[in-house]
Amino acid sequence: MKILRASLSRWWYGAAIAVALLVLPITAWFAFPRAEPIAAPQASSATTAATAADDEPEPDRDLTASRPSQRKPRTSSAPSAAEIAGVVVDGAGEAIADAYVVCSHDPELHATTTAEGTFTLAATADGCSATASHPDYGASPPVTLAAGGKNRLEMPSPGRITGSVVDDKGKPFASFTIGIESFVADGEEAPQPFFRQKKFDDPTGQFELDKLSPGKYVLSASVVGRPPAKSKSITVSSGQRSRGVQIVVGLGTTLSGTVTDRETGDPIEGVRVRLDAAVIGGSRTSATTDMTGRYTLEGVPGAAFSARFSHRDYKERIVSLDGSGGALTQDIDLGKRGDGADMEMSGIGASLVAGAKFVEIGSLVPGGPAESAGVEVGDRIERIERKSAEGLPVNDAVQQLRGPEGTRVTVTLGRGTKRLDVTITRAVIVR
């Protein structure tokens, strides 16, 4: 019996140890749950966005300075099912990045294309008439967007103009300035070119203008000491180069005289005299009155033009003149500056803007000669003194409408489908 009891005791002892070895791990597992592994740190969305922004190229300072940008942040190239997707390409089918796409009926529906030329708009853009614009390409014809459609907006490729500036004997000028006197878009509206004037230094007198929207151009060339000259109308086609343009700059004539104080009659020293650049044309040549009020301005046109007289203590004055008869003598008096208007001139009292075929009335001086004669904003100037004004640059139209106080000018206006003949008596305009 003792032997049997001893055997049973050893058995129970072993069994108790085995149970303990099973229970302790289970209890520990419940009492102390297993810790999750630590994940490797990841960049935050803010860090990712900052990195992407750092990779963006610097903007073209000349471009942004000449035309304020309308660019918006780029949209995602992976549209959701509810968005309208599309692409912007040039005339050769190449993708255009950074093109601005907008719906005509709702400017809030806009996007900027990605590097692949793609864009996405909200679902509400379905059925809208959208256009794309870009500084180097102009503007696209409108396209009606459709959900699930191709929505392909095609912009014309930019063109170029190359040419030369010479004197009346064919000798090239080594230094000159080229400006765009007028521009009429080819077909659909296109933005005006971004530069107004560019200076060139080339011993052969050569120049080249690039990134031009298709259309018709008239260029001006200015050389120090000579009157500005203009080119003939130049047609620029999409993706093409217009070659062989030659602008001849002649000698012109001279303008001289004395500038005095209107109240005292005393001569005024330090008055700057220069050609008035009504739009883009003009000249880099200027003269300054001496202590006797005398001035001599060389290189004025042998045709109708305007001269501007400026001094910090006097009202600026613009005078209309005609150099077709040779050298001119013109004495001018200036009024002191006050708290009101600081510029005076003689004309019809209207500002002009370029239209599709004709110059148009942009604004009117309240109570001025043009408004009193019945001219309205938006009227087309189709004829001046019975001569067609179709294709006439704004600058030329300005010079023809300006003139001495009390003189008259007759214009034919287009207003919708109507045509009206109006005679306007010029007056002194103060503003």
C-alpha positions as CSV (number, residue, x, y, z in Angstrom):
1,M,0.0,0.0,0.0
2,K,2.8,2.4,0.9
3,I,4.4,1.8,-2.5
4,L,1.0,2.4,-4.2
5,R,0.4,5.7,-2.3
6,A,3.9,6.9,-3.2
7,S,3.3,6.2,-6.9
8,L,0.0,8.1,-6.9
9,S,1.6,11.1,-5.1
10,R,4.3,11.3,-7.7
11,W,1.6,11.1,-10.5
12,W,-0.5,13.9,-9.0
13,Y,2.6,16.1,-8.5
14,G,3.6,15.7,-12.1
15,A,0.1,16.4,-13.4
16,A,-0.1,19.6,-11.3
17,I,3.2,20.8,-12.8
18,A,2.0,20.2,-16.3
19,V,-1.3,22.1,-15.7
20,A,0.6,25.0,-14.2
21,L,2.9,25.2,-17.3
22,L,-0.3,25.4,-19.5
23,V,-2.2,27.9,-17.4
24,L,0.5,30.5,-16.7
25,P,1.2,31.4,-20.4
26,I,-2.6,31.7,-21.1
27,T,-3.0,34.0,-18.1
28,A,-0.1,36.1,-19.2
29,W,-1.4,36.4,-22.7
30,F,-4.7,37.9,-21.4
31,A,-3.0,40.0,-18.8
32,F,-0.4,41.5,-21.1
33,P,-1.7,41.8,-24.8
34,R,0.9,41.8,-27.6
35,A,2.2,45.3,-28.7
36,E,1.7,46.3,-32.3
37,P,4.9,46.7,-34.4
38,I,6.0,50.4,-34.9
39,A,5.5,51.6,-38.4
40,A,8.2,53.5,-40.3
41,P,7.6,57.3,-40.3
42,Q,5.9,58.7,-43.5
43,A,5.9,62.2,-45.0
44,S,2.8,64.2,-44.3
45,S,0.6,65.6,-47.0
46,A,1.8,69.1,-46.1
47,T,5.4,68.0,-46.7
48,T,4.5,66.4,-50.0
49,A,2.8,69.5,-51.2
50,A,5.7,71.7,-50.2
51,T,8.1,69.4,-52.1
52,A,6.0,69.6,-55.2
53,A,5.9,73.4,-55.1
54,D,9.7,73.5,-54.8
55,D,10.0,71.6,-58.0
56,E,7.9,74.1,-59.9
57,P,9.9,76.2,-62.4
58,E,10.4,79.9,-61.7
59,P,7.9,82.1,-63.6
60,D,9.0,84.2,-66.5
61,R,9.5,87.6,-64.9
62,D,9.2,89.4,-68.2
63,L,5.9,87.7,-69.0
64,T,4.3,88.2,-65.6
65,A,5.4,91.8,-65.6
66,S,3.9,92.5,-69.0
67,R,0.7,90.7,-68.3
68,P,-0.8,89.9,-64.9
69,S,-1.3,86.1,-64.8
70,Q,-4.7,84.5,-64.5
71,R,-3.2,81.1,-63.7
72,K,-4.9,78.9,-61.1
73,P,-3.4,75.9,-59.2
74,R,-3.1,72.9,-61.5
75,T,-5.9,70.3,-61.3
76,S,-5.5,66.6,-60.8
77,S,-4.9,64.6,-63.9
78,A,-7.0,61.7,-62.5
79,P,-10.6,62.9,-62.7
80,S,-13.4,61.3,-60.7
81,A,-16.5,59.9,-62.4
82,A,-18.4,63.1,-61.6
83,E,-15.8,65.4,-63.3
84,I,-15.5,66.6,-66.9
85,A,-12.1,65.8,-68.4
86,G,-10.4,67.1,-71.5
87,V,-7.1,68.1,-73.1
88,V,-5.5,71.2,-74.7
89,V,-3.2,70.8,-77.7
90,D,-1.5,73.0,-80.3
91,G,-2.0,72.9,-84.1
92,A,0.3,69.9,-84.4
93,G,-1.5,67.9,-81.7
94,E,1.2,68.5,-79.0
95,A,0.0,68.8,-75.4
96,I,0.1,72.4,-74.0
97,A,0.9,72.7,-70.3
98,D,-0.3,75.6,-68.1
99,A,-3.1,76.6,-70.5
100,Y,-6.0,78.3,-68.7
101,V,-9.4,76.7,-69.4
102,V,-12.6,78.5,-68.5
103,C,-16.4,78.2,-69.1
104,S,-17.8,81.3,-70.7
105,H,-21.1,81.3,-68.7
106,D,-19.4,80.7,-65.3
107,P,-15.8,82.0,-64.7
108,E,-15.7,80.0,-61.5
109,L,-15.5,76.8,-63.7
110,H,-11.9,77.0,-64.6
111,A,-8.7,74.8,-64.6
112,T,-5.1,74.9,-65.6
113,T,-3.7,72.1,-67.7
114,T,-1.1,69.6,-66.4
115,A,2.2,68.8,-68.1
116,E,0.3,66.3,-70.2
117,G,-2.1,69.1,-71.4
118,T,-5.1,67.5,-69.5
119,F,-7.6,69.3,-67.3
120,T,-10.7,68.5,-65.2
121,L,-13.7,70.6,-64.3
122,A,-16.6,70.0,-62.0
123,A,-19.6,68.0,-63.3
124,T,-21.5,71.3,-63.6
125,A,-19.3,72.1,-66.6
126,D,-21.2,69.6,-68.7
127,G,-22.6,71.5,-71.8
128,C,-20.6,74.7,-71.1
129,S,-18.8,76.5,-73.9
130,A,-15.1,76.5,-72.9
131,T,-12.0,78.2,-74.2
132,A,-8.3,77.8,-73.5
133,S,-5.7,80.6,-73.5
134,H,-1.9,80.6,-73.1
135,P,0.6,83.4,-73.4
136,D,2.5,81.7,-76.2
137,Y,-0.4,80.5,-78.2
138,G,-3.3,83.0,-77.9
139,A,-6.8,81.5,-77.5
140,S,-8.6,78.5,-78.7
141,P,-12.0,78.5,-80.5
142,P,-14.8,77.6,-78.0
143,V,-15.7,74.0,-77.5
144,T,-18.8,72.6,-75.9
145,L,-17.8,70.2,-73.1
146,A,-19.6,66.9,-72.6
147,A,-19.4,64.3,-69.9
148,G,-17.6,61.3,-71.3
149,G,-16.6,63.2,-74.5
150,K,-13.1,63.9,-75.9
151,N,-13.3,67.6,-75.0
152,R,-10.3,68.5,-77.1
153,L,-9.4,72.2,-77.3
154,E,-7.0,73.1,-80.0
155,M,-5.0,76.3,-79.9
156,P,-3.1,77.8,-82.9
157,S,0.6,77.5,-82.9
158,P,2.4,80.9,-82.5
159,G,3.9,82.6,-85.5
160,R,6.9,84.9,-86.1
161,I,7.9,88.0,-88.0
162,T,11.5,88.7,-89.2
163,G,12.6,91.8,-91.0
164,S,15.0,94.7,-91.0
165,V,15.0,98.5,-90.3
166,V,16.8,100.7,-92.9
167,D,17.0,104.4,-93.9
168,D,15.7,105.8,-97.2
169,K,18.9,104.7,-99.0
170,G,18.7,101.1,-97.7
171,K,21.4,101.4,-95.0
172,P,20.6,99.4,-91.9
173,F,20.3,100.9,-88.5
174,A,22.3,99.3,-85.8
175,S,20.0,100.3,-82.9
176,F,16.2,100.7,-83.0
177,T,13.0,99.9,-81.3
178,I,10.1,97.8,-82.7
179,G,6.6,98.2,-81.5
180,I,3.2,96.6,-82.4
181,E,1.2,99.5,-83.8
182,S,-2.0,97.4,-84.3
183,F,-3.1,93.8,-84.2
184,V,-6.3,92.2,-85.5
185,A,-6.9,88.6,-84.5
186,D,-7.3,86.0,-87.2
187,G,-10.9,84.7,-86.8
188,E,-11.7,84.2,-83.1
189,E,-10.6,86.8,-80.6
190,A,-7.0,86.4,-79.4
191,P,-5.2,88.3,-76.6
192,Q,-3.1,91.3,-77.5
193,P,0.6,90.6,-77.8
194,F,2.4,90.9,-74.4
195,F,5.1,93.4,-75.4
196,R,4.5,96.9,-76.4
197,Q,8.1,97.8,-77.6
198,K,11.3,95.9,-77.9
199,K,14.8,97.3,-78.4
200,F,17.2,95.7,-80.9
201,D,20.9,96.2,-81.3
202,D,22.1,94.5,-84.6
203,P,24.6,95.9,-87.0
204,T,22.7,94.4,-89.9
205,G,19.4,96.0,-88.8
206,Q,17.7,92.6,-88.4
207,F,14.9,91.9,-85.9
208,E,12.6,88.9,-85.1
209,L,9.4,88.8,-83.1
210,D,8.2,85.4,-81.9
211,K,5.3,84.0,-79.9
212,L,2.7,85.9,-82.0
213,S,-0.9,85.0,-82.3
214,P,-2.2,84.5,-85.8
215,G,-3.6,87.7,-87.3
216,K,-2.7,90.9,-89.0
217,Y,0.0,93.2,-87.6
218,V,1.3,96.7,-88.3
219,L,4.7,97.3,-86.7
220,S,6.4,100.6,-85.9
221,A,10.1,101.3,-85.9
222,S,11.7,104.1,-83.9
223,V,15.3,105.4,-84.3
224,V,16.8,108.2,-82.2
225,G,16.6,111.5,-84.0
226,R,14.2,110.3,-86.7
227,P,10.4,110.1,-86.9
228,P,8.7,106.7,-86.2
229,A,7.9,104.7,-89.3
230,K,5.4,101.9,-89.9
231,S,5.3,98.7,-91.8
232,K,2.6,97.6,-94.2
233,S,0.0,95.1,-92.9
234,I,1.7,91.8,-92.1
235,T,-0.3,88.5,-92.0
236,V,0.9,86.0,-89.4
237,S,-0.4,82.4,-89.8
238,S,-0.4,79.7,-87.2
239,G,3.0,78.2,-86.8
240,Q,4.5,80.2,-89.7
241,R,7.2,82.8,-90.1
242,S,6.5,86.0,-92.0
243,R,9.8,86.9,-93.6
244,G,11.3,89.9,-95.5
245,V,9.5,92.7,-93.7
246,Q,11.4,96.0,-94.2
247,I,10.6,99.2,-92.4
248,V,12.1,102.4,-93.9
249,V,12.8,105.2,-91.4
250,G,13.1,108.6,-93.1
251,L,14.6,111.9,-91.9
252,G,11.5,113.7,-91.1
253,T,11.6,117.4,-90.1
254,T,12.1,119.6,-87.1
255,L,9.9,121.3,-84.6
256,S,11.1,124.4,-82.7
257,G,9.7,127.3,-80.6
258,T,9.4,128.8,-77.2
259,V,7.5,127.7,-74.1
260,T,6.2,130.4,-71.7
261,D,4.1,130.7,-68.6
262,R,0.5,131.4,-69.5
263,E,-0.1,134.0,-66.7
264,T,3.2,135.8,-66.7
265,G,4.6,135.2,-70.2
266,D,7.9,134.3,-68.7
267,P,10.0,131.6,-70.4
268,I,10.0,128.2,-68.8
269,E,13.2,126.3,-68.5
270,G,13.3,122.5,-68.3
271,V,10.1,121.6,-70.3
272,R,10.4,118.2,-71.9
273,V,9.2,118.1,-75.5
274,R,8.5,114.8,-77.3
275,L,6.2,113.1,-79.7
276,D,3.0,111.8,-78.1
277,A,2.8,108.0,-78.3
278,A,-1.0,107.9,-78.4
279,V,-0.9,104.1,-78.6
280,I,2.4,102.4,-79.4
281,G,4.0,104.6,-82.0
282,G,6.2,107.5,-81.0
283,S,9.8,108.3,-80.8
284,R,12.6,108.0,-78.3
285,T,13.8,111.5,-79.3
286,S,13.1,114.4,-77.0
287,A,14.2,117.9,-76.4
288,T,14.3,120.2,-73.3
289,T,13.8,124.0,-73.2
290,D,16.8,126.1,-72.2
291,M,16.8,129.1,-69.9
292,T,15.1,131.2,-72.6
293,G,12.3,128.7,-73.1
294,R,13.6,127.7,-76.5
295,Y,13.5,124.1,-77.8
296,T,14.3,122.2,-81.0
297,L,12.9,118.7,-81.6
298,E,14.4,116.8,-84.5
299,G,12.9,113.8,-86.2
300,V,9.2,114.7,-86.2
301,P,6.9,113.2,-88.9
302,G,6.3,115.0,-92.2
303,A,2.6,114.4,-91.6
304,A,0.0,114.9,-88.9
305,F,1.3,114.2,-85.4
306,S,1.0,115.4,-81.7
307,A,3.7,116.8,-79.5
308,R,3.6,116.5,-75.7
309,F,5.0,119.3,-73.4
310,S,5.7,118.3,-69.8
311,H,7.0,120.1,-66.7
312,R,6.5,119.1,-63.1
313,D,5.1,122.6,-62.1
314,Y,2.8,122.9,-65.1
315,K,-0.2,121.1,-66.6
316,E,0.9,118.8,-69.4
317,R,-0.2,119.8,-72.8
318,I,-0.7,117.9,-76.0
319,V,-0.7,119.9,-79.3
320,S,-1.8,118.6,-82.7
321,L,0.5,119.7,-85.5
322,D,1.2,118.9,-89.2
323,G,4.8,118.5,-90.6
324,S,3.8,118.0,-94.2
325,G,5.0,121.5,-95.0
326,G,8.6,121.0,-93.7
327,A,10.2,122.5,-90.6
328,L,7.7,123.8,-88.0
329,T,7.8,126.7,-85.5
330,Q,5.3,126.4,-82.6
331,D,5.2,128.6,-79.5
332,I,3.4,127.1,-76.5
333,D,2.1,128.5,-73.2
334,L,1.5,126.3,-70.2
335,G,-0.8,126.7,-67.2
336,K,0.3,126.1,-63.6
337,R,-0.7,122.9,-62.0
338,G,-3.5,123.0,-59.4
339,D,-5.7,120.7,-57.4
340,G,-7.7,119.6,-60.4
341,A,-6.9,118.4,-63.9
342,D,-3.3,118.3,-64.9
343,M,-3.5,117.7,-68.7
344,E,-5.0,119.6,-71.6
345,M,-5.4,118.9,-75.3
346,S,-7.6,119.7,-78.2
347,G,-9.8,117.1,-79.8
348,I,-13.2,115.4,-79.8
349,G,-13.2,114.2,-76.2
350,A,-13.2,110.4,-76.8
351,S,-10.9,107.5,-76.3
352,L,-10.5,104.9,-79.0
353,V,-10.0,101.1,-78.9
354,A,-9.2,98.6,-81.7
355,G,-12.1,96.6,-83.1
356,A,-12.3,93.7,-85.5
357,K,-12.3,95.9,-88.6
358,F,-12.7,99.4,-87.4
359,V,-11.5,101.6,-84.5
360,E,-14.3,101.9,-81.9
361,I,-15.3,104.4,-79.3
362,G,-14.0,103.2,-75.9
363,S,-15.2,106.0,-73.7
364,L,-16.4,109.6,-73.9
365,V,-15.6,112.8,-71.9
366,P,-18.9,113.8,-70.2
367,G,-20.2,116.9,-72.0
368,G,-17.3,116.8,-74.5
369,P,-17.6,117.5,-78.2
370,A,-18.2,113.8,-79.3
371,E,-20.9,113.2,-76.7
372,S,-22.6,116.5,-77.5
373,A,-22.6,115.4,-81.2
374,G,-24.4,112.2,-80.4
375,V,-21.5,109.7,-80.4
376,E,-22.0,106.7,-78.2
377,V,-19.6,104.2,-76.6
378,G,-19.2,101.2,-78.9
379,D,-19.7,103.1,-82.1
380,R,-17.5,102.0,-85.0
381,I,-15.6,104.7,-86.9
382,E,-16.1,103.6,-90.4
383,R,-15.0,106.8,-92.3
384,I,-13.1,110.0,-91.4
385,E,-13.6,112.9,-93.7
386,R,-15.3,110.5,-96.2
387,K,-12.3,108.3,-96.4
388,S,-12.6,104.6,-95.3
389,A,-11.1,103.9,-91.9
390,E,-11.2,100.1,-92.2
391,G,-8.0,98.6,-90.8
392,L,-6.8,102.1,-89.7
393,P,-4.5,101.7,-86.6
394,V,-5.8,103.4,-83.4
395,N,-2.8,105.8,-83.4
396,D,-3.6,107.0,-87.0
397,A,-7.3,107.5,-86.1
398,V,-6.3,109.5,-83.0
399,Q,-4.1,111.9,-85.0
400,Q,-6.9,112.4,-87.6
401,L,-9.5,113.2,-85.0
402,R,-7.3,115.5,-83.0
403,G,-6.9,119.1,-84.2
404,P,-7.0,122.8,-83.2
405,E,-9.8,124.1,-81.1
406,G,-12.8,125.2,-83.2
407,T,-12.0,123.1,-86.2
408,R,-14.4,120.4,-87.4
409,V,-14.2,116.8,-88.4
410,T,-16.8,114.6,-90.0
411,V,-17.0,110.9,-89.2
412,T,-19.3,108.1,-90.3
413,L,-20.3,105.8,-87.4
414,G,-21.5,102.3,-87.5
415,R,-24.0,101.5,-84.7
416,G,-25.3,98.0,-85.0
417,T,-26.8,97.8,-88.6
418,K,-27.1,101.6,-88.8
419,R,-24.7,104.2,-90.3
420,L,-24.6,107.8,-89.1
421,D,-22.7,110.8,-90.4
422,V,-21.7,113.1,-87.5
423,T,-19.8,116.4,-87.6
424,I,-17.8,117.2,-84.4
425,T,-16.4,120.6,-83.4
426,R,-13.1,120.1,-81.6
427,A,-12.5,121.7,-78.3
428,V,-9.9,122.0,-75.5
429,I,-10.2,118.9,-73.3
430,V,-9.0,119.2,-69.7
431,R,-8.6,116.1,-67.6
